[in-house]
Each structure stands twice: as structure tokens, then as C-alpha cells.
Amino acid sequence: MRYTKYVRFSCLLLSLLGLSACEKLQVKPTLAEAPVCACPAQPSEPAKPAELKPEIRVPDYSLLKPADWQELDAITKDDVTKAWPAWQLGCSSLKAKPAWQAVCNEADKLNNPSKSAIVDYFKNNFAVYRTTNLDGSNTGLITGYYEPVIKGSRNKNDKFRFPLYSRPDDLITVELASLFPELANKRVRGRVVGTKLIPYYNRGEIEAENSPLKGREFVWVDDQIDLFFLQIQGSGMVHLDNGEKMHVGYADQNGQAYQSIGRLLIDKGELTADKASMQGIKDWGRNNPNKLRDLLNANPSYVFFRELPAGLPGPIGALGAPILAERVVAIDPRFVPLGAPIFLSTNLPNSNKPLNRLMMAQDTGGAIKGGVRADFFWGAGDAAGKSAGSMKQQGKIWVLLPKDFPLPK
């Protein structure tokens, strides 16, 4: 009887993932997390269940291969003083981790260092590792993301009528590692009805006239398409009608799988692939207002936000520190330690012009999967959004780790 209850509970949890949990409980799914750092132009399509590969346990740094500083000659041409503030912000969070304490303490000793002093600091305290993929290759996809800026108000009115919701109290998160060790760092979300855990409300239910989340609104914005893309980016800035600027950050997600509306428009023949960019989708929505709500609801995933402290230099990344424009990337923390300095070698969007830059791996994203994979943070506003939406380059990544960092043998 106890085993039967265990299997039923296991089936229930995995059924929330949209998978068949009762086929000997051997499925190792990839959960659909909120696409915090996914480039909005063409988000990665979810794999079909039959195509899913076994998950890599978190973390696994075995794909980092020892390299030499000579491979990073281009660092001398980079203005690394622009990366230093990002490293200092990262150290504010990394100092709590033993592996990073010594190098962060050394960084504290440097007061307004020159370019050469910064390069010497990293060479003296860090070893270089080349990132690779599961197939052994060392080149991968580099995309971009940004911080949207939209207009809003703390009070609902005829102009500002689309709400941002704070995290609801009845949203339950279940960590799966205690039941299935192979699902370490995976979770399902839902709500309790009676004695059952069921999927949380989808986008259509949340945005219905009689929303079950009424009372959780904390700011209202003027454009539902901009709000949709704010949810895809996971953070942003709201310029309030009283002149204030409010940073909003990711608080949680409803647990529903992400569906690319760009892909839906392509499949329906509404847009061609080359037009299914963020701007192309926005233009389509404004030209088809009667179809827009159904299109947005086709993506059941929904992101909840929180108001961040005023005066931050940037949005809060996964490391817990503010992230700085053009000096931070999102990575897959299964393969690259979160917070690590990296050296990125790629090209500018839609260009063959080299982009070789010291960056900080201080963020993550639901679509950022793999060893050689990064999402480049372009900053806030329309210009940053244009760069982010058009960035889809190939690149290489080197990771800098403290010389005594505990890597697998």
C-alpha cells in the first residue's frame, strides 16, 4: 500500500510536467522553467518527449578543459576596466562561498585598478578553462537579452490597465530531488485543491476578467504586448506616471510550459520566419487586436514579479547581484559555475566584426542550455532590445576559475 501511494504521488508530480510518469517512472524530463534570459526573437522550441536526452546532474564541470592564458591574447585589447565593476558586484555574492573568498578578498585590495593591473590580477589568481559541448566541440550559440522599459502606474486607470502580479500565496513549489535524485535542481509548481496538487492557473485563467489573482497587482502598464515580452525577459524597468522609475524582477513562474508565439505565427502562415522577431510580433499584434489575446494565451506560461529596491545599477541576476550592461552573460550553471569570469569570443549581431570581451557569468535562463552557450545582456531600452533580438552568433567561451577551485577529477 505504501509503495502504491508513492507511485501515485510520483505519477501526479510528473503528470504536472505533461509526461507519462507511470511507464516504470524512468522518464527524465526537462522542466520548462521561466525563460528569464531567452532572446525573444526566436526562443528555443521544447524537445518532444521522445527526443529528450538524459539529464546532466547539477553541477557537472567535467566539460571544462584546461587551457592556457596564451589563448586569451585578445584580452589585452579589451577595456577590462569596464568589466571590473561587474566583477566587484559579483564578489558581493560570491564571498559567501569558500571557493571564491580568497580571490574576492584580493580584488578588494585593488583601488581603481588600471587595465594592466586587472589583467595581472586574473592571471595571478585564476586558471583558464575552455568550455566544450557534450560532443566535444568548442563552439556554440551566443544570443542576447535586455531589460525592457515600459510605461506604468501604481494605480489602475483607462490608460494603465494591464497588471503585473506579485507571487501568489497559493503557488506551491515541489523540489523533485528528494523523490528522484536524477532530477536534482528540478521542480514542479502547482496549487492544492483538497488533498490534491494540481497545475497552477494558466495565462488565460490568470488574465481573465475575474482573475483568481485579483488583489496581487502592484503596478499597471499600458501595453499588453510589452508586458508579454517583459515576462519573457524576466525583468525590466517601469517608468511610472509620477516620474519614478521602478525596477521589477522575476519572482516566480506558474509552472506551465513555455510556448513560442513566434513559432505559432509561423506555423499558421501569419508571419514568415525572417519576420518573427520581437518587433515583428509586436507589429502583428497591433495590426490584429482581435486575435492578440488568443495568441498570447496560447503560451500558458506566466511570470510573477517583485518590485526591486530603487537606485540599482541594473536588474538582479541569478547570482543575486545587479547585472551590468554588456559585461554580463547568462550561462547554463550545469557546465559553467555561476558567478565565474569568462572570456567571450564572438561577433557583434548581424556582423562579422569581432566581439572579444571579459564578461561575468552572473545570470541564467530557461533557454540557455549547454556547455558553449551564453546570452549576452545588452542593457535597458529599445536600442538594447534591438541588439538582443538580432543576436544569434556562434562563439567560444573560456572560463576563469580560482586556481584551487574544486573541479571533478
Contacts in CASP RR format, 6 or more apart in sequence:
PFRMAT RR
TARGET T0000
AUTHOR 0000-0000-0000
METHOD contacts of the structure
MODEL  1
MRYTKYVRFSCLLLSLLGLSACEKLQVKPTLAEAPVCACPAQPSEPAKPA
ELKPEIRVPDYSLLKPADWQELDAITKDDVTKAWPAWQLGCSSLKAKPAW
QAVCNEADKLNNPSKSAIVDYFKNNFAVYRTTNLDGSNTGLITGYYEPVI
KGSRNKNDKFRFPLYSRPDDLITVELASLFPELANKRVRGRVVGTKLIPY
YNRGEIEAENSPLKGREFVWVDDQIDLFFLQIQGSGMVHLDNGEKMHVGY
ADQNGQAYQSIGRLLIDKGELTADKASMQGIKDWGRNNPNKLRDLLNANP
SYVFFRELPAGLPGPIGALGAPILAERVVAIDPRFVPLGAPIFLSTNLPN
SNKPLNRLMMAQDTGGAIKGGVRADFFWGAGDAAGKSAGSMKQQGKIWVL
LPKDFPLPK
7 22 0 8 1.000
7 25 0 8 1.000
9 179 0 8 1.000
10 21 0 8 1.000
10 25 0 8 1.000
10 179 0 8 1.000
10 180 0 8 1.000
11 21 0 8 1.000
11 22 0 8 1.000
11 25 0 8 1.000
12 21 0 8 1.000
12 196 0 8 1.000
12 197 0 8 1.000
13 21 0 8 1.000
13 174 0 8 1.000
13 176 0 8 1.000
13 179 0 8 1.000
13 188 0 8 1.000
13 197 0 8 1.000
14 20 0 8 1.000
14 21 0 8 1.000
14 25 0 8 1.000
14 27 0 8 1.000
14 29 0 8 1.000
14 188 0 8 1.000
15 21 0 8 1.000
16 188 0 8 1.000
16 189 0 8 1.000
16 190 0 8 1.000
16 197 0 8 1.000
16 198 0 8 1.000
16 199 0 8 1.000
16 255 0 8 1.000
17 29 0 8 1.000
17 31 0 8 1.000
17 32 0 8 1.000
17 188 0 8 1.000
18 29 0 8 1.000
18 257 0 8 1.000
19 27 0 8 1.000
19 29 0 8 1.000
19 49 0 8 1.000
20 27 0 8 1.000
20 49 0 8 1.000
21 27 0 8 1.000
25 180 0 8 1.000
27 49 0 8 1.000
27 52 0 8 1.000
28 52 0 8 1.000
28 54 0 8 1.000
28 55 0 8 1.000
28 182 0 8 1.000
28 183 0 8 1.000
29 49 0 8 1.000
29 52 0 8 1.000
29 183 0 8 1.000
29 186 0 8 1.000
30 46 0 8 1.000
30 47 0 8 1.000
30 52 0 8 1.000
30 55 0 8 1.000
31 186 0 8 1.000
31 187 0 8 1.000
31 188 0 8 1.000
32 46 0 8 1.000
32 255 0 8 1.000
32 256 0 8 1.000
32 257 0 8 1.000
32 258 0 8 1.000
32 301 0 8 1.000
32 366 0 8 1.000
33 253 0 8 1.000
33 365 0 8 1.000
33 366 0 8 1.000
34 231 0 8 1.000
34 234 0 8 1.000
34 250 0 8 1.000
34 252 0 8 1.000
34 253 0 8 1.000
34 258 0 8 1.000
34 301 0 8 1.000
34 303 0 8 1.000
34 366 0 8 1.000
35 43 0 8 1.000
35 232 0 8 1.000
35 234 0 8 1.000
35 258 0 8 1.000
35 301 0 8 1.000
35 365 0 8 1.000
35 366 0 8 1.000
35 367 0 8 1.000
36 233 0 8 1.000
36 234 0 8 1.000
36 235 0 8 1.000
36 250 0 8 1.000
36 318 0 8 1.000
36 330 0 8 1.000
36 363 0 8 1.000
36 364 0 8 1.000
36 365 0 8 1.000
36 366 0 8 1.000
37 144 0 8 1.000
37 145 0 8 1.000
37 233 0 8 1.000
37 234 0 8 1.000
37 330 0 8 1.000
37 363 0 8 1.000
37 364 0 8 1.000
37 365 0 8 1.000
37 366 0 8 1.000
37 367 0 8 1.000
37 368 0 8 1.000
37 375 0 8 1.000
37 377 0 8 1.000
38 44 0 8 1.000
38 143 0 8 1.000
38 145 0 8 1.000
38 232 0 8 1.000
38 258 0 8 1.000
38 365 0 8 1.000
38 366 0 8 1.000
38 367 0 8 1.000
38 368 0 8 1.000
38 375 0 8 1.000
39 143 0 8 1.000
39 144 0 8 1.000
39 145 0 8 1.000
39 367 0 8 1.000
39 375 0 8 1.000
39 388 0 8 1.000
39 389 0 8 1.000
39 391 0 8 1.000
39 392 0 8 1.000
40 145 0 8 1.000
40 229 0 8 1.000
40 232 0 8 1.000
40 233 0 8 1.000
40 277 0 8 1.000
40 278 0 8 1.000
40 281 0 8 1.000
40 388 0 8 1.000
40 389 0 8 1.000
41 276 0 8 1.000
41 277 0 8 1.000
41 278 0 8 1.000
41 389 0 8 1.000
41 390 0 8 1.000
41 392 0 8 1.000
42 260 0 8 1.000
42 262 0 8 1.000
42 263 0 8 1.000
42 273 0 8 1.000
42 276 0 8 1.000
42 277 0 8 1.000
42 392 0 8 1.000
43 232 0 8 1.000
43 258 0 8 1.000
43 260 0 8 1.000
43 263 0 8 1.000
43 367 0 8 1.000
44 367 0 8 1.000
44 369 0 8 1.000
45 260 0 8 1.000
45 263 0 8 1.000
46 257 0 8 1.000
46 258 0 8 1.000
54 182 0 8 1.000
55 182 0 8 1.000
55 183 0 8 1.000
55 186 0 8 1.000
56 334 0 8 1.000
56 335 0 8 1.000
57 182 0 8 1.000
57 184 0 8 1.000
57 334 0 8 1.000
58 184 0 8 1.000
58 185 0 8 1.000
58 333 0 8 1.000
58 334 0 8 1.000
59 333 0 8 1.000
59 334 0 8 1.000
59 335 0 8 1.000
59 337 0 8 1.000
60 334 0 8 1.000
60 335 0 8 1.000
60 408 0 8 1.000
61 335 0 8 1.000
61 336 0 8 1.000
61 337 0 8 1.000
61 407 0 8 1.000
61 408 0 8 1.000
62 408 0 8 1.000
63 131 0 8 1.000
63 132 0 8 1.000
63 133 0 8 1.000
63 134 0 8 1.000
63 136 0 8 1.000
63 335 0 8 1.000
63 371 0 8 1.000
64 129 0 8 1.000
64 130 0 8 1.000
64 131 0 8 1.000
64 132 0 8 1.000
64 335 0 8 1.000
64 336 0 8 1.000
64 399 0 8 1.000
64 401 0 8 1.000
64 407 0 8 1.000
65 129 0 8 1.000
65 130 0 8 1.000
65 131 0 8 1.000
65 132 0 8 1.000
66 127 0 8 1.000
66 128 0 8 1.000
66 129 0 8 1.000
66 130 0 8 1.000
67 128 0 8 1.000
67 129 0 8 1.000
67 130 0 8 1.000
67 398 0 8 1.000
68 128 0 8 1.000
69 123 0 8 1.000
69 128 0 8 1.000
71 128 0 8 1.000
71 130 0 8 1.000
71 398 0 8 1.000
72 128 0 8 1.000
72 343 0 8 1.000
72 398 0 8 1.000
74 343 0 8 1.000
74 345 0 8 1.000
74 354 0 8 1.000
74 356 0 8 1.000
75 119 0 8 1.000
75 343 0 8 1.000
75 356 0 8 1.000
75 358 0 8 1.000
76 119 0 8 1.000
77 356 0 8 1.000
78 356 0 8 1.000
78 357 0 8 1.000
78 358 0 8 1.000
79 115 0 8 1.000
80 115 0 8 1.000
80 118 0 8 1.000
80 119 0 8 1.000
80 358 0 8 1.000
81 113 0 8 1.000
81 114 0 8 1.000
81 115 0 8 1.000
81 118 0 8 1.000
82 326 0 8 1.000
82 327 0 8 1.000
83 118 0 8 1.000
83 327 0 8 1.000
83 341 0 8 1.000
83 357 0 8 1.000
83 358 0 8 1.000
83 359 0 8 1.000
83 360 0 8 1.000
84 113 0 8 1.000
84 118 0 8 1.000
85 313 0 8 1.000
85 324 0 8 1.000
85 327 0 8 1.000
86 323 0 8 1.000
86 324 0 8 1.000
86 327 0 8 1.000
86 328 0 8 1.000
86 359 0 8 1.000
86 360 0 8 1.000
86 362 0 8 1.000
87 107 0 8 1.000
87 341 0 8 1.000
87 360 0 8 1.000
88 107 0 8 1.000
89 313 0 8 1.000
89 321 0 8 1.000
89 322 0 8 1.000
89 323 0 8 1.000
89 324 0 8 1.000
89 362 0 8 1.000
90 319 0 8 1.000
90 321 0 8 1.000
90 339 0 8 1.000
90 360 0 8 1.000
90 362 0 8 1.000
91 100 0 8 1.000
91 104 0 8 1.000
91 107 0 8 1.000
91 108 0 8 1.000
92 321 0 8 1.000
93 319 0 8 1.000
93 320 0 8 1.000
93 321 0 8 1.000
93 339 0 8 1.000
94 100 0 8 1.000
94 101 0 8 1.000
94 104 0 8 1.000
94 319 0 8 1.000
94 339 0 8 1.000
95 101 0 8 1.000
95 104 0 8 1.000
95 105 0 8 1.000
99 402 0 8 1.000
99 404 0 8 1.000
99 405 0 8 1.000
99 406 0 8 1.000
100 402 0 8 1.000
102 125 0 8 1.000
102 402 0 8 1.000
102 404 0 8 1.000
103 125 0 8 1.000
103 126 0 8 1.000
103 402 0 8 1.000
106 121 0 8 1.000
106 125 0 8 1.000
107 121 0 8 1.000
110 117 0 8 1.000
110 118 0 8 1.000
110 121 0 8 1.000
113 121 0 8 1.000
122 341 0 8 1.000
122 358 0 8 1.000
122 400 0 8 1.000
125 402 0 8 1.000
125 403 0 8 1.000
126 341 0 8 1.000
126 400 0 8 1.000
126 401 0 8 1.000
126 402 0 8 1.000
126 403 0 8 1.000
127 400 0 8 1.000
127 401 0 8 1.000
127 402 0 8 1.000
127 403 0 8 1.000
127 405 0 8 1.000
128 343 0 8 1.000
128 398 0 8 1.000
128 399 0 8 1.000
128 400 0 8 1.000
129 398 0 8 1.000
129 399 0 8 1.000
129 400 0 8 1.000
129 401 0 8 1.000
130 138 0 8 1.000
130 396 0 8 1.000
130 397 0 8 1.000
130 398 0 8 1.000
130 399 0 8 1.000
131 138 0 8 1.000
131 335 0 8 1.000
131 336 0 8 1.000
131 371 0 8 1.000
131 372 0 8 1.000
131 396 0 8 1.000
131 397 0 8 1.000
131 398 0 8 1.000
131 399 0 8 1.000
132 138 0 8 1.000
132 371 0 8 1.000
132 372 0 8 1.000
133 140 0 8 1.000
133 370 0 8 1.000
133 371 0 8 1.000
133 372 0 8 1.000
134 370 0 8 1.000
134 371 0 8 1.000
137 372 0 8 1.000
138 372 0 8 1.000
138 396 0 8 1.000
139 372 0 8 1.000
139 394 0 8 1.000
139 395 0 8 1.000
139 396 0 8 1.000
140 371 0 8 1.000
140 372 0 8 1.000
140 373 0 8 1.000
140 394 0 8 1.000
140 395 0 8 1.000
140 396 0 8 1.000
141 372 0 8 1.000
141 373 0 8 1.000
141 392 0 8 1.000
141 393 0 8 1.000
141 394 0 8 1.000
141 395 0 8 1.000
142 344 0 8 1.000
142 346 0 8 1.000
142 373 0 8 1.000
142 374 0 8 1.000
142 375 0 8 1.000
142 376 0 8 1.000
142 391 0 8 1.000
142 392 0 8 1.000
142 393 0 8 1.000
142 394 0 8 1.000
142 395 0 8 1.000
143 367 0 8 1.000
143 374 0 8 1.000
143 375 0 8 1.000
143 376 0 8 1.000
143 388 0 8 1.000
143 389 0 8 1.000
143 391 0 8 1.000
143 392 0 8 1.000
143 393 0 8 1.000
144 375 0 8 1.000
144 376 0 8 1.000
144 377 0 8 1.000
144 378 0 8 1.000
144 387 0 8 1.000
144 388 0 8 1.000
144 389 0 8 1.000
144 391 0 8 1.000
145 233 0 8 1.000
145 330 0 8 1.000
145 375 0 8 1.000
145 376 0 8 1.000
145 377 0 8 1.000
145 378 0 8 1.000
145 388 0 8 1.000
146 233 0 8 1.000
146 377 0 8 1.000
146 378 0 8 1.000
146 379 0 8 1.000
146 380 0 8 1.000
146 381 0 8 1.000
146 384 0 8 1.000
146 385 0 8 1.000
146 387 0 8 1.000
146 388 0 8 1.000
146 389 0 8 1.000
147 233 0 8 1.000
147 235 0 8 1.000
147 236 0 8 1.000
147 237 0 8 1.000
147 314 0 8 1.000
147 315 0 8 1.000
147 377 0 8 1.000
147 379 0 8 1.000
147 380 0 8 1.000
147 381 0 8 1.000
147 384 0 8 1.000
148 226 0 8 1.000
148 229 0 8 1.000
148 230 0 8 1.000
148 233 0 8 1.000
148 236 0 8 1.000
148 237 0 8 1.000
148 380 0 8 1.000
148 381 0 8 1.000
148 385 0 8 1.000
149 236 0 8 1.000
149 237 0 8 1.000
149 238 0 8 1.000
149 239 0 8 1.000
149 380 0 8 1.000
149 381 0 8 1.000
149 382 0 8 1.000
150 221 0 8 1.000
150 222 0 8 1.000
150 223 0 8 1.000
150 226 0 8 1.000
150 227 0 8 1.000
150 230 0 8 1.000
150 236 0 8 1.000
150 237 0 8 1.000
150 238 0 8 1.000
150 239 0 8 1.000
151 160 0 8 1.000
151 221 0 8 1.000
151 222 0 8 1.000
151 223 0 8 1.000
151 238 0 8 1.000
151 239 0 8 1.000
151 241 0 8 1.000
152 160 0 8 1.000
152 219 0 8 1.000
152 220 0 8 1.000
152 221 0 8 1.000
152 222 0 8 1.000
152 238 0 8 1.000
152 239 0 8 1.000
152 240 0 8 1.000
152 241 0 8 1.000
153 159 0 8 1.000
153 160 0 8 1.000
153 219 0 8 1.000
153 220 0 8 1.000
153 240 0 8 1.000
153 241 0 8 1.000
153 242 0 8 1.000
154 218 0 8 1.000
154 219 0 8 1.000
154 220 0 8 1.000
154 240 0 8 1.000
154 242 0 8 1.000
155 220 0 8 1.000
156 163 0 8 1.000
156 217 0 8 1.000
156 220 0 8 1.000
157 220 0 8 1.000
159 222 0 8 1.000
160 220 0 8 1.000
160 221 0 8 1.000
160 222 0 8 1.000
160 241 0 8 1.000
161 220 0 8 1.000
161 222 0 8 1.000
162 220 0 8 1.000
162 221 0 8 1.000
162 222 0 8 1.000
162 223 0 8 1.000
162 224 0 8 1.000
162 227 0 8 1.000
163 217 0 8 1.000
163 218 0 8 1.000
163 219 0 8 1.000
163 220 0 8 1.000
163 221 0 8 1.000
164 217 0 8 1.000
164 218 0 8 1.000
164 219 0 8 1.000
164 220 0 8 1.000
164 221 0 8 1.000
164 227 0 8 1.000
164 230 0 8 1.000
164 238 0 8 1.000
164 248 0 8 1.000
164 305 0 8 1.000
165 206 0 8 1.000
165 213 0 8 1.000
165 216 0 8 1.000
165 217 0 8 1.000
165 218 0 8 1.000
165 304 0 8 1.000
165 305 0 8 1.000
166 216 0 8 1.000
166 217 0 8 1.000
166 218 0 8 1.000
166 251 0 8 1.000
166 304 0 8 1.000
166 305 0 8 1.000
166 306 0 8 1.000
167 216 0 8 1.000
167 251 0 8 1.000
167 252 0 8 1.000
167 304 0 8 1.000
167 306 0 8 1.000
168 213 0 8 1.000
168 216 0 8 1.000
168 304 0 8 1.000
170 191 0 8 1.000
170 192 0 8 1.000
171 189 0 8 1.000
171 190 0 8 1.000
171 191 0 8 1.000
171 200 0 8 1.000
171 252 0 8 1.000
171 254 0 8 1.000
171 304 0 8 1.000
172 189 0 8 1.000
172 190 0 8 1.000
172 191 0 8 1.000
172 192 0 8 1.000
172 197 0 8 1.000
173 187 0 8 1.000
173 188 0 8 1.000
173 189 0 8 1.000
173 190 0 8 1.000
173 252 0 8 1.000
174 187 0 8 1.000
174 188 0 8 1.000
174 189 0 8 1.000
174 190 0 8 1.000
174 197 0 8 1.000
175 186 0 8 1.000
175 187 0 8 1.000
176 183 0 8 1.000
176 186 0 8 1.000
176 187 0 8 1.000
176 188 0 8 1.000
177 183 0 8 1.000
177 184 0 8 1.000
177 185 0 8 1.000
177 186 0 8 1.000
188 255 0 8 1.000
189 200 0 8 1.000
189 252 0 8 1.000
189 253 0 8 1.000
189 254 0 8 1.000
189 255 0 8 1.000
190 197 0 8 1.000
190 198 0 8 1.000
190 199 0 8 1.000
190 200 0 8 1.000
190 254 0 8 1.000
190 255 0 8 1.000
191 197 0 8 1.000
191 198 0 8 1.000
191 199 0 8 1.000
191 200 0 8 1.000
191 201 0 8 1.000
192 198 0 8 1.000
199 255 0 8 1.000
199 256 0 8 1.000
200 254 0 8 1.000
200 255 0 8 1.000
200 256 0 8 1.000
201 212 0 8 1.000
201 213 0 8 1.000
201 254 0 8 1.000
201 302 0 8 1.000
202 254 0 8 1.000
202 256 0 8 1.000
202 297 0 8 1.000
202 300 0 8 1.000
202 302 0 8 1.000
203 254 0 8 1.000
203 256 0 8 1.000
203 296 0 8 1.000
203 297 0 8 1.000
203 299 0 8 1.000
203 300 0 8 1.000
203 301 0 8 1.000
203 302 0 8 1.000
204 297 0 8 1.000
204 300 0 8 1.000
205 211 0 8 1.000
205 212 0 8 1.000
206 212 0 8 1.000
206 213 0 8 1.000
206 254 0 8 1.000
206 302 0 8 1.000
207 293 0 8 1.000
207 296 0 8 1.000
207 297 0 8 1.000
216 304 0 8 1.000
218 305 0 8 1.000
218 307 0 8 1.000
219 238 0 8 1.000
219 240 0 8 1.000
219 246 0 8 1.000
219 248 0 8 1.000
219 307 0 8 1.000
221 227 0 8 1.000
221 230 0 8 1.000
221 238 0 8 1.000
224 292 0 8 1.000
224 293 0 8 1.000
224 296 0 8 1.000
225 281 0 8 1.000
225 282 0 8 1.000
225 285 0 8 1.000
225 286 0 8 1.000
225 292 0 8 1.000
225 296 0 8 1.000
226 282 0 8 1.000
228 261 0 8 1.000
228 296 0 8 1.000
228 299 0 8 1.000
229 278 0 8 1.000
229 282 0 8 1.000
230 236 0 8 1.000
230 248 0 8 1.000
231 301 0 8 1.000
231 302 0 8 1.000
231 303 0 8 1.000
234 249 0 8 1.000
234 250 0 8 1.000
234 303 0 8 1.000
234 305 0 8 1.000
235 247 0 8 1.000
235 248 0 8 1.000
235 249 0 8 1.000
235 250 0 8 1.000
235 315 0 8 1.000
235 316 0 8 1.000
235 317 0 8 1.000
236 247 0 8 1.000
236 248 0 8 1.000
236 249 0 8 1.000
236 315 0 8 1.000
236 380 0 8 1.000
237 245 0 8 1.000
237 246 0 8 1.000
237 247 0 8 1.000
237 248 0 8 1.000
237 380 0 8 1.000
237 381 0 8 1.000
238 245 0 8 1.000
238 246 0 8 1.000
238 248 0 8 1.000
239 245 0 8 1.000
240 246 0 8 1.000
244 310 0 8 1.000
245 310 0 8 1.000
246 307 0 8 1.000
246 308 0 8 1.000
246 310 0 8 1.000
247 307 0 8 1.000
247 308 0 8 1.000
247 309 0 8 1.000
247 310 0 8 1.000
247 311 0 8 1.000
247 312 0 8 1.000
247 314 0 8 1.000
247 315 0 8 1.000
248 305 0 8 1.000
248 306 0 8 1.000
248 307 0 8 1.000
248 308 0 8 1.000
249 305 0 8 1.000
249 306 0 8 1.000
249 307 0 8 1.000
249 308 0 8 1.000
249 315 0 8 1.000
249 316 0 8 1.000
250 303 0 8 1.000
250 304 0 8 1.000
250 305 0 8 1.000
250 306 0 8 1.000
251 303 0 8 1.000
251 304 0 8 1.000
251 305 0 8 1.000
251 306 0 8 1.000
252 303 0 8 1.000
252 304 0 8 1.000
253 301 0 8 1.000
253 302 0 8 1.000
253 303 0 8 1.000
253 304 0 8 1.000
254 300 0 8 1.000
254 301 0 8 1.000
254 302 0 8 1.000
254 303 0 8 1.000
254 304 0 8 1.000
255 301 0 8 1.000
256 300 0 8 1.000
256 301 0 8 1.000
256 302 0 8 1.000
257 300 0 8 1.000
257 301 0 8 1.000
258 299 0 8 1.000
258 301 0 8 1.000
259 298 0 8 1.000
259 299 0 8 1.000
259 300 0 8 1.000
259 301 0 8 1.000
260 299 0 8 1.000
261 281 0 8 1.000
261 295 0 8 1.000
261 296 0 8 1.000
261 298 0 8 1.000
261 299 0 8 1.000
262 271 0 8 1.000
262 276 0 8 1.000
262 281 0 8 1.000
263 276 0 8 1.000
264 295 0 8 1.000
264 298 0 8 1.000
265 271 0 8 1.000
265 276 0 8 1.000
265 281 0 8 1.000
265 284 0 8 1.000
265 295 0 8 1.000
266 272 0 8 1.000
266 273 0 8 1.000
266 276 0 8 1.000
270 284 0 8 1.000
270 288 0 8 1.000
271 280 0 8 1.000
271 281 0 8 1.000
271 284 0 8 1.000
277 389 0 8 1.000
277 390 0 8 1.000
278 385 0 8 1.000
278 389 0 8 1.000
279 386 0 8 1.000
285 291 0 8 1.000
285 292 0 8 1.000
285 295 0 8 1.000
288 295 0 8 1.000
308 315 0 8 1.000
308 316 0 8 1.000
312 322 0 8 1.000
313 322 0 8 1.000
313 324 0 8 1.000
314 322 0 8 1.000
314 323 0 8 1.000
314 324 0 8 1.000
314 325 0 8 1.000
314 379 0 8 1.000
314 380 0 8 1.000
315 322 0 8 1.000
315 323 0 8 1.000
316 322 0 8 1.000
316 323 0 8 1.000
317 323 0 8 1.000
317 328 0 8 1.000
317 362 0 8 1.000
317 363 0 8 1.000
318 330 0 8 1.000
318 333 0 8 1.000
318 338 0 8 1.000
318 362 0 8 1.000
318 363 0 8 1.000
318 364 0 8 1.000
318 365 0 8 1.000
319 338 0 8 1.000
319 339 0 8 1.000
319 362 0 8 1.000
319 363 0 8 1.000
320 362 0 8 1.000
321 362 0 8 1.000
323 360 0 8 1.000
323 362 0 8 1.000
323 363 0 8 1.000
323 377 0 8 1.000
324 377 0 8 1.000
325 377 0 8 1.000
325 378 0 8 1.000
325 379 0 8 1.000
325 380 0 8 1.000
325 384 0 8 1.000
326 357 0 8 1.000
326 376 0 8 1.000
326 377 0 8 1.000
326 378 0 8 1.000
326 379 0 8 1.000
327 357 0 8 1.000
327 358 0 8 1.000
327 359 0 8 1.000
327 360 0 8 1.000
327 377 0 8 1.000
328 359 0 8 1.000
328 360 0 8 1.000
328 361 0 8 1.000
328 362 0 8 1.000
328 363 0 8 1.000
328 377 0 8 1.000
329 342 0 8 1.000
329 344 0 8 1.000
329 359 0 8 1.000
329 360 0 8 1.000
329 361 0 8 1.000
329 362 0 8 1.000
329 363 0 8 1.000
329 374 0 8 1.000
329 375 0 8 1.000
329 376 0 8 1.000
329 377 0 8 1.000
330 361 0 8 1.000
330 363 0 8 1.000
330 364 0 8 1.000
330 365 0 8 1.000
330 368 0 8 1.000
330 374 0 8 1.000
330 375 0 8 1.000
330 377 0 8 1.000
331 338 0 8 1.000
331 342 0 8 1.000
331 361 0 8 1.000
331 363 0 8 1.000
331 364 0 8 1.000
331 368 0 8 1.000
331 371 0 8 1.000
331 373 0 8 1.000
331 374 0 8 1.000
331 375 0 8 1.000
331 397 0 8 1.000
332 364 0 8 1.000
332 368 0 8 1.000
332 369 0 8 1.000
332 370 0 8 1.000
332 371 0 8 1.000
332 373 0 8 1.000
333 364 0 8 1.000
334 370 0 8 1.000
334 371 0 8 1.000
335 370 0 8 1.000
335 371 0 8 1.000
336 342 0 8 1.000
336 361 0 8 1.000
336 371 0 8 1.000
336 397 0 8 1.000
336 399 0 8 1.000
337 361 0 8 1.000
337 399 0 8 1.000
337 401 0 8 1.000
337 405 0 8 1.000
338 361 0 8 1.000
338 362 0 8 1.000
338 364 0 8 1.000
339 360 0 8 1.000
339 361 0 8 1.000
339 362 0 8 1.000
340 360 0 8 1.000
340 361 0 8 1.000
340 399 0 8 1.000
340 400 0 8 1.000
340 401 0 8 1.000
341 358 0 8 1.000
341 359 0 8 1.000
341 360 0 8 1.000
341 361 0 8 1.000
341 399 0 8 1.000
341 400 0 8 1.000
342 358 0 8 1.000
342 359 0 8 1.000
342 360 0 8 1.000
342 361 0 8 1.000
342 374 0 8 1.000
342 397 0 8 1.000
342 398 0 8 1.000
342 399 0 8 1.000
342 400 0 8 1.000
343 356 0 8 1.000
343 357 0 8 1.000
343 358 0 8 1.000
343 359 0 8 1.000
343 397 0 8 1.000
343 398 0 8 1.000
343 400 0 8 1.000
344 355 0 8 1.000
344 356 0 8 1.000
344 357 0 8 1.000
344 358 0 8 1.000
344 359 0 8 1.000
344 374 0 8 1.000
344 376 0 8 1.000
344 395 0 8 1.000
344 396 0 8 1.000
344 397 0 8 1.000
345 354 0 8 1.000
345 355 0 8 1.000
345 356 0 8 1.000
345 395 0 8 1.000
345 396 0 8 1.000
345 397 0 8 1.000
345 398 0 8 1.000
346 354 0 8 1.000
346 355 0 8 1.000
346 356 0 8 1.000
346 393 0 8 1.000
346 394 0 8 1.000
346 395 0 8 1.000
346 396 0 8 1.000
347 353 0 8 1.000
347 354 0 8 1.000
347 355 0 8 1.000
347 393 0 8 1.000
347 394 0 8 1.000
347 395 0 8 1.000
348 354 0 8 1.000
348 355 0 8 1.000
348 393 0 8 1.000
349 387 0 8 1.000
349 389 0 8 1.000
349 390 0 8 1.000
349 391 0 8 1.000
349 392 0 8 1.000
349 393 0 8 1.000
350 390 0 8 1.000
355 393 0 8 1.000
359 374 0 8 1.000
359 376 0 8 1.000
361 374 0 8 1.000
361 399 0 8 1.000
363 375 0 8 1.000
363 377 0 8 1.000
365 375 0 8 1.000
367 375 0 8 1.000
368 374 0 8 1.000
368 375 0 8 1.000
371 397 0 8 1.000
372 395 0 8 1.000
372 396 0 8 1.000
372 397 0 8 1.000
374 397 0 8 1.000
376 388 0 8 1.000
376 391 0 8 1.000
378 384 0 8 1.000
378 385 0 8 1.000
378 387 0 8 1.000
378 388 0 8 1.000
378 391 0 8 1.000
401 407 0 8 1.000
END
